[in-house]
Amino acid sequence: MQHITGISRHQMRFSSLEDTISPDNQVRFIDAFVELIDISKLDFAIKTIKTEGRPSFNSKVFLKIYLYGYLNGIRSGRDLEKECLRNMEMQWLLEDIRPNYHSISDFRKDNPIGLKKLFKLFVSFLKDADLIGGETIAIDGTKSRAHNSKKANFNQKKIDKHLAYIEAKTQEYLDTLEENDGKDNSAIIQNIQQKIERLKGNKFRYEQLEEKLKASGEPQISTTDNDARALLVQGQVVEISFNMQAAVDAKHNLVVATHTINRNDRNALSAIAIEAKENLEIETYTALVDKGYHNGREIEACKQANITTIVAQPEQGKNKERITENYLISKFQYDQITDTYTCPQGETLKTTGSWYKKTTDRDSYEFKRYGTPKCRECPVKDLCTSRAEGRKIDRSQYADAVAENNKRYHENAEFYRKRQEINEHIFGTIKRQWGYNHTNLTGLEKVNGEHSLIMLVYNIKRSINILGVPDLIAKLQKWNSPYKAKALLLIKTICLKLNTANNFYPMKLAA
């Protein structure tokens, strides 16, 4: 039987690394992008040339390694070191430089600020390349598992539970010692005494944790990663994680702003919304946002920043008062001119004008209270309230902004449905296809750096899919950026132009 035969391993061939990489290979864009920018202006740590000893690696080498690695689902320092040795694309990109894994890992760990600024710089390039519309932006967040187990996360309730267990177990061992007192059970007594000493050590550690928790002023504390928090992921599922925020432009579904926090979405809207506006340098835009972000203070902050929000209105929770559907607060009409409410029965609820402050675990805000003495004589009072003094309505200081947002939400139901189409698939791609559902680093600042790198790589891959490598490089060369490197290698530029013009020569084999 005839089979296709390969080339002899001993066959000599004459070729260069340049011959192995096609003009539309993504590594050509990575190389062009990194060589174009002056990374010292982006606060990357630059290795200076020493007068003695071995020369250091150029920091751009490590940036290229990580851009290539994250584009191809590789982020371990050891795995990236292997790729430098065996991967032809990596050899072309680095000109066959082969750093060790320790140097590779240190770059990502030492440059979180630089990586975040690099993401913003690429967003600026995408805007100048006309790939971003800047009119409609969808905002959402996803949880990324932290480098911290649930066992290494504590709140006061959990510490109390452990201390109570230690107390009960210690008493149990002391009772056992008393029972064996005077008996010839030295081995048993010694074993129990060792267990008691171990419990004492555990008690001391939990008491130290308790002091640290109280000193922090936080409701919880993590011991492996101090910045990681137990966050609600879905339903009642809780994971020790970080919350990666993303603002996604509707034109080509490219990420225009991102940062990572260690709390849930409720108090996170204004920061990511304003960051998107600043990154794009625009006057205003419309933000489509999930109901988890619905918060009066945050909506008001967006309004003050000239950002039009359409945040989904959450369903009204259960009220302690026995209120029927016809007498929900939404059925009371507010008159802004007279600053009064009109109830479904036509009565007017007034306020004294005094402001009160309410502080909960999630919010702190001021409000005015509205009511009417006629409520006590109302024939349908039992349908409206169970309070003896009658129905009271609290109006938050942010009520106007919330009312405007809710009105927009109900009037633009079809438009709002685009939110999921714009940003949900991004998290699916990052977490399910690429496997980036956890962070390899500890500390909020370093995690921010890694997540900015992930979003940068997502934008690079998507923009390549939209335009193709040659066209994207052509736009990059025309891009006028203040962060351009002052002196580019002329040889590289010439080679780049030749390759983007499809002057590609296949490998020549020697006879």
VEXKOLZA-744487 format. One record per residue (C-alpha): x, y, z; residue number from 1. Coordinates in steps of 0.2 Angstrom, whole numbers, plus 5000, padded with zeros to 4 digits. Example, Ala and Ser with C-alpha at 12.3 -4.5 7.8 and 13.67 -1.06 7.14 Angstrom:
! residues 2
    X    Y    Z num
 5062 4978 5039   1
 5068 4995 5036   2
This chain:
! residues 511
    X    Y    Z num
 5000 5000 5000   1
 5006 5017 4995   2
 5007 5031 5008   3
 5012 5049 5008   4
 5030 5050 5013   5
 5038 5065 5023   6
 5054 5074 5021   7
 5069 5066 5029   8
 5074 5073 5045   9
 5092 5074 5039  10
 5087 5084 5024  11
 5096 5101 5025  12
 5085 5117 5020  13
 5089 5135 5018  14
 5076 5147 5025  15
 5074 5161 5038  16
 5061 5163 5052  17
 5053 5177 5041  18
 5049 5164 5028  19
 5039 5154 5040  20
 5026 5167 5045  21
 5012 5172 5033  22
 5007 5190 5030  23
 4991 5188 5039  24
 4998 5179 5055  25
 4992 5188 5071  26
 5010 5189 5077  27
 5014 5202 5064  28
 5002 5213 5072  29
 5008 5210 5090  30
 5026 5214 5084  31
 5020 5230 5075  32
 5010 5236 5089  33
 5023 5233 5103  34
 5037 5241 5092  35
 5026 5256 5088  36
 5024 5262 5106  37
 5035 5269 5119  38
 5031 5258 5134  39
 5041 5269 5146  40
 5028 5282 5144  41
 5015 5269 5150  42
 5024 5266 5166  43
 5031 5249 5162  44
 5046 5244 5172  45
 5061 5246 5160  46
 5077 5236 5163  47
 5092 5247 5161  48
 5108 5242 5153  49
 5121 5238 5166  50
 5139 5241 5164  51
 5144 5224 5171  52
 5136 5207 5171  53
 5124 5199 5159  54
 5113 5211 5148  55
 5095 5212 5153  56
 5080 5208 5142  57
 5071 5222 5133  58
 5054 5224 5142  59
 5045 5223 5125  60
 5051 5205 5124  61
 5040 5200 5139  62
 5025 5211 5133  63
 5026 5202 5116  64
 5026 5185 5125  65
 5011 5189 5136  66
 5001 5196 5121  67
 5005 5180 5111  68
 5002 5169 5126  69
 4985 5176 5131  70
 4979 5176 5113  71
 4982 5158 5112  72
 4976 5153 5129  73
 4993 5151 5137  74
 4997 5161 5153  75
 5008 5151 5164  76
 5026 5157 5165  77
 5033 5139 5163  78
 5022 5135 5148  79
 5027 5152 5140  80
 5045 5147 5142  81
 5042 5131 5133  82
 5033 5140 5119  83
 5049 5151 5117  84
 5059 5135 5114  85
 5047 5125 5102  86
 5035 5137 5094  87
 5040 5144 5077  88
 5029 5159 5079  89
 5036 5164 5096  90
 5054 5162 5089  91
 5049 5174 5075  92
 5041 5186 5087  93
 5056 5186 5099  94
 5069 5184 5086  95
 5074 5168 5095  96
 5076 5176 5112  97
 5072 5163 5126  98
 5069 5170 5143  99
 5066 5159 5158 100
 5049 5157 5166 101
 5054 5167 5182 102
 5058 5183 5171 103
 5042 5180 5161 104
 5031 5179 5177 105
 5040 5194 5185 106
 5035 5205 5171 107
 5016 5202 5173 108
 5017 5204 5191 109
 5027 5220 5191 110
 5017 5229 5178 111
 4999 5230 5182 112
 4998 5249 5180 113
 5007 5248 5163 114
 4995 5234 5157 115
 4980 5244 5162 116
 4987 5260 5152 117
 4991 5249 5137 118
 4973 5243 5137 119
 4967 5261 5137 120
 4979 5266 5123 121
 4973 5252 5112 122
 4955 5258 5115 123
 4961 5275 5109 124
 4968 5267 5093 125
 4952 5257 5090 126
 4942 5274 5091 127
 4954 5282 5079 128
 4953 5267 5067 129
 4934 5270 5067 130
 4930 5253 5075 131
 4921 5261 5090 132
 4904 5271 5088 133
 4904 5278 5106 134
 4885 5280 5105 135
 4878 5265 5114 136
 4888 5255 5127 137
 4883 5240 5137 138
 4889 5238 5155 139
 4890 5222 5164 140
 4902 5212 5176 141
 4907 5194 5179 142
 4915 5185 5193 143
 4933 5179 5192 144
 4938 5166 5205 145
 4952 5172 5216 146
 4968 5163 5222 147
 4960 5160 5239 148
 4949 5145 5245 149
 4933 5147 5254 150
 4942 5139 5269 151
 4954 5154 5269 152
 4940 5167 5270 153
 4932 5172 5287 154
 4918 5183 5293 155
 4913 5186 5312 156
 4900 5172 5311 157
 4912 5159 5304 158
 4926 5164 5317 159
 4913 5163 5331 160
 4908 5146 5325 161
 4926 5140 5325 162
 4929 5147 5343 163
 4913 5139 5349 164
 4919 5122 5342 165
 4936 5124 5350 166
 4928 5128 5367 167
 4917 5113 5366 168
 4930 5101 5360 169
 4942 5107 5374 170
 4929 5105 5387 171
 4926 5087 5381 172
 4945 5083 5382 173
 4946 5091 5399 174
 4931 5079 5405 175
 4940 5064 5397 176
 4956 5069 5407 177
 4947 5070 5423 178
 4939 5053 5420 179
 4956 5045 5417 180
 4964 5054 5432 181
 4972 5042 5444 182
 4971 5028 5431 183
 4986 5020 5422 184
 4982 5027 5405 185
 4997 5038 5402 186
 4997 5035 5383 187
 4979 5041 5382 188
 4982 5056 5394 189
 4997 5061 5383 190
 4987 5060 5367 191
 4973 5071 5374 192
 4985 5084 5381 193
 4993 5085 5364 194
 4976 5088 5356 195
 4972 5102 5369 196
 4988 5111 5365 197
 4984 5110 5347 198
 4967 5117 5350 199
 4975 5131 5360 200
 4986 5136 5345 201
 4970 5136 5334 202
 4961 5147 5346 203
 4975 5159 5347 204
 4975 5160 5327 205
 4956 5163 5326 206
 4957 5176 5340 207
 4971 5185 5330 208
 4960 5184 5314 209
 4946 5192 5324 210
 4957 5206 5329 211
 4962 5209 5311 212
 4944 5208 5305 213
 4939 5221 5317 214
 4954 5232 5313 215
 4950 5232 5295 216
 4932 5238 5297 217
 4927 5225 5283 218
 4913 5212 5285 219
 4925 5198 5279 220
 4944 5194 5278 221
 4954 5182 5267 222
 4971 5175 5272 223
 4979 5170 5256 224
 4973 5185 5246 225
 4969 5200 5257 226
 4959 5208 5243 227
 4948 5193 5238 228
 4930 5193 5244 229
 4916 5181 5245 230
 4904 5187 5232 231
 4887 5181 5226 232
 4890 5172 5209 233
 4872 5166 5205 234
 4857 5163 5215 235
 4864 5157 5232 236
 4881 5152 5225 237
 4895 5161 5233 238
 4913 5161 5227 239
 4929 5169 5234 240
 4932 5180 5219 241
 4934 5197 5210 242
 4921 5206 5200 243
 4928 5211 5182 244
 4918 5225 5175 245
 4917 5229 5157 246
 4909 5242 5146 247
 4907 5236 5128 248
 4903 5247 5113 249
 4889 5242 5102 250
 4897 5245 5085 251
 4908 5230 5084 252
 4906 5224 5102 253
 4924 5230 5108 254
 4928 5233 5126 255
 4931 5251 5129 256
 4933 5251 5148 257
 4937 5238 5161 258
 4943 5237 5179 259
 4941 5225 5193 260
 4933 5227 5210 261
 4930 5216 5225 262
 4912 5220 5228 263
 4895 5216 5219 264
 4888 5227 5205 265
 4876 5237 5215 266
 4888 5252 5219 267
 4899 5250 5203 268
 4889 5258 5189 269
 4896 5276 5189 270
 4914 5271 5190 271
 4914 5260 5175 272
 4902 5272 5165 273
 4913 5287 5168 274
 4929 5277 5164 275
 4921 5273 5147 276
 4917 5291 5143 277
 4935 5296 5148 278
 4943 5283 5138 279
 4933 5288 5122 280
 4934 5306 5126 281
 4916 5309 5121 282
 4903 5321 5128 283
 4889 5308 5131 284
 4882 5291 5127 285
 4868 5279 5131 286
 4873 5265 5144 287
 4863 5249 5144 288
 4864 5241 5161 289
 4858 5226 5170 290
 4846 5227 5185 291
 4859 5222 5197 292
 4867 5240 5195 293
 4850 5249 5199 294
 4855 5261 5213 295
 4849 5279 5215 296
 4866 5286 5219 297
 4875 5278 5205 298
 4861 5283 5192 299
 4862 5301 5199 300
 4881 5301 5197 301
 4879 5296 5179 302
 4867 5309 5176 303
 4879 5322 5183 304
 4892 5315 5171 305
 4880 5318 5156 306
 4878 5299 5153 307
 4860 5293 5148 308
 4857 5277 5158 309
 4844 5263 5154 310
 4846 5252 5169 311
 4833 5238 5171 312
 4821 5241 5185 313
 4821 5227 5198 314
 4805 5219 5203 315
 4798 5226 5220 316
 4802 5215 5234 317
 4790 5209 5248 318
 4784 5223 5259 319
 4781 5220 5278 320
 4765 5230 5275 321
 4750 5221 5268 322
 4749 5231 5252 323
 4739 5225 5237 324
 4744 5228 5219 325
 4733 5243 5216 326
 4741 5252 5230 327
 4760 5249 5226 328
 4771 5265 5227 329
 4771 5265 5208 330
 4752 5269 5208 331
 4755 5285 5218 332
 4758 5300 5207 333
 4771 5313 5211 334
 4769 5331 5207 335
 4786 5339 5206 336
 4779 5357 5206 337
 4770 5355 5222 338
 4781 5342 5229 339
 4767 5330 5234 340
 4760 5313 5230 341
 4742 5309 5225 342
 4736 5292 5231 343
 4724 5281 5220 344
 4710 5287 5231 345
 4714 5305 5226 346
 4721 5311 5242 347
 4736 5322 5243 348
 4751 5316 5253 349
 4762 5331 5259 350
 4780 5332 5267 351
 4786 5344 5281 352
 4802 5347 5270 353
 4813 5339 5283 354
 4827 5327 5276 355
 4830 5311 5285 356
 4846 5299 5283 357
 4844 5281 5281 358
 4860 5269 5282 359
 4859 5251 5277 360
 4872 5238 5274 361
 4871 5242 5255 362
 4866 5260 5254 363
 4866 5277 5263 364
 4855 5291 5257 365
 4843 5305 5263 366
 4825 5305 5260 367
 4809 5315 5263 368
 4793 5307 5271 369
 4776 5310 5264 370
 4759 5307 5272 371
 4741 5313 5275 372
 4730 5313 5291 373
 4715 5308 5280 374
 4723 5291 5278 375
 4717 5285 5295 376
 4699 5288 5289 377
 4701 5280 5272 378
 4688 5266 5268 379
 4702 5255 5259 380
 4716 5258 5272 381
 4718 5239 5275 382
 4722 5237 5256 383
 4735 5251 5257 384
 4744 5249 5274 385
 4744 5240 5290 386
 4751 5255 5300 387
 4739 5263 5312 388
 4745 5281 5308 389
 4742 5278 5289 390
 4752 5276 5273 391
 4770 5284 5273 392
 4780 5286 5257 393
 4799 5290 5258 394
 4806 5299 5243 395
 4825 5297 5241 396
 4836 5312 5236 397
 4840 5302 5220 398
 4821 5299 5216 399
 4821 5311 5201 400
 4836 5303 5192 401
 4829 5285 5196 402
 4811 5290 5189 403
 4819 5297 5173 404
 4829 5281 5171 405
 4814 5269 5174 406
 4804 5279 5162 407
 4817 5277 5148 408
 4818 5258 5152 409
 4800 5255 5150 410
 4799 5266 5134 411
 4814 5257 5126 412
 4811 5239 5130 413
 4816 5233 5112 414
 4832 5244 5112 415
 4837 5238 5130 416
 4836 5220 5124 417
 4852 5223 5114 418
 4862 5223 5130 419
 4864 5205 5131 420
 4869 5204 5112 421
 4882 5217 5115 422
 4892 5211 5131 423
 4886 5193 5137 424
 4896 5184 5124 425
 4912 5192 5129 426
 4912 5184 5146 427
 4907 5168 5138 428
 4922 5169 5126 429
 4934 5174 5140 430
 4928 5161 5153 431
 4922 5146 5143 432
 4932 5146 5127 433
 4948 5153 5134 434
 4947 5146 5151 435
 4950 5163 5160 436
 4938 5160 5174 437
 4951 5163 5187 438
 4965 5174 5191 439
 4983 5168 5193 440
 4988 5183 5204 441
 4984 5190 5221 442
 4980 5207 5226 443
 4968 5219 5218 444
 4980 5229 5209 445
 4989 5214 5201 446
 4972 5206 5196 447
 4967 5222 5188 448
 4983 5221 5177 449
 4979 5203 5172 450
 4961 5207 5168 451
 4966 5222 5158 452
 4978 5211 5148 453
 4964 5199 5145 454
 4952 5212 5138 455
 4966 5220 5128 456
 4969 5203 5120 457
 4950 5201 5117 458
 4950 5218 5108 459
 4965 5213 5097 460
 4958 5196 5092 461
 4941 5204 5088 462
 4949 5219 5078 463
 4959 5206 5068 464
 4943 5196 5064 465
 4935 5212 5058 466
 4949 5220 5047 467
 4962 5207 5045 468
 4980 5208 5050 469
 4987 5218 5035 470
 4973 5231 5035 471
 4975 5233 5054 472
 4994 5235 5053 473
 4991 5249 5039 474
 4979 5258 5051 475
 4992 5256 5065 476
 5006 5264 5054 477
 4995 5279 5050 478
 4989 5281 5068 479
 4996 5297 5076 480
 4998 5293 5095 481
 5008 5303 5108 482
 5014 5286 5114 483
 5024 5282 5098 484
 5042 5276 5100 485
 5053 5290 5094 486
 5064 5279 5084 487
 5058 5263 5075 488
 5070 5250 5067 489
 5070 5254 5049 490
 5073 5236 5044 491
 5058 5230 5053 492
 5047 5244 5045 493
 5053 5239 5028 494
 5050 5220 5031 495
 5033 5224 5038 496
 5028 5234 5022 497
 5035 5220 5011 498
 5025 5207 5020 499
 5008 5217 5021 500
 5010 5218 5002 501
 5009 5199 5001 502
 5028 5197 4996 503
 5029 5180 5004 504
 5042 5168 4998 505
 5040 5149 5003 506
 5054 5139 5010 507
 5067 5133 4998 508
 5073 5115 5001 509
 5091 5111 4997 510
 5093 5096 4986 511
